[in-house]
Amino acid sequence: MRATRCRKCGSRELRPKAKGARKE
């Protein structure tokens, strides 16, 4: 399972299914 967020913003910083749910 790969991270949903870009590796620049923090690959595994948010939940597995929080795709663009909370963009910082």
BADRENSE-734064 format. One record per residue (C-alpha): residue number from 1; residue in three letters; chain; x, y, z. Coordinates in pm, 1 decimal, padded with zeros to 6 digits. Layout:
<sites>
SITE    nr   rest   kette         xx         yy         zz
SITE   NUM    ALA       A          X          Y          Z
...
</sites>
This chain:
<sites>
SITE    nr   rest   kette         xx         yy         zz
SITE     1    MET       A    00000.0    00000.0    00000.0
SITE     2    ARG       A    00162.5    00323.5   -00110.5
SITE     3    ALA       A    00094.0    00660.3    00049.9
SITE     4    THR       A   -00186.5    00864.2   -00100.2
SITE     5    ARG       A   -00017.3    01201.2   -00049.6
SITE     6    CYS       A    00275.1    01326.2   -00254.8
SITE     7    ARG       A    00612.9    01225.5   -00111.5
SITE     8    LYS       A    00697.0    01599.1   -00096.5
SITE     9    CYS       A    00406.5    01682.6    00136.4
SITE    10    GLY       A    00475.1    01375.5    00350.5
SITE    11    SER       A    00406.7    01039.2    00186.9
SITE    12    ARG       A    00283.9    00862.0    00498.8
SITE    13    GLU       A    00172.8    01153.4    00714.4
SITE    14    LEU       A   -00201.9    01118.8    00671.2
SITE    15    ARG       A   -00440.6    00825.9    00668.5
SITE    16    PRO       A   -00440.8    00560.9    00395.1
SITE    17    LYS       A   -00771.0    00681.7    00256.6
SITE    18    ALA       A   -00741.0    01056.5    00316.5
SITE    19    LYS       A   -00677.9    01139.6   -00047.8
SITE    20    GLY       A   -00678.9    01522.2   -00073.8
SITE    21    ALA       A   -00904.3    01528.6    00230.2
SITE    22    ARG       A   -00684.6    01776.8    00414.4
SITE    23    LYS       A   -00432.6    01947.6    00185.4
SITE    24    GLU       A   -00181.8    02162.4    00376.7
</sites>
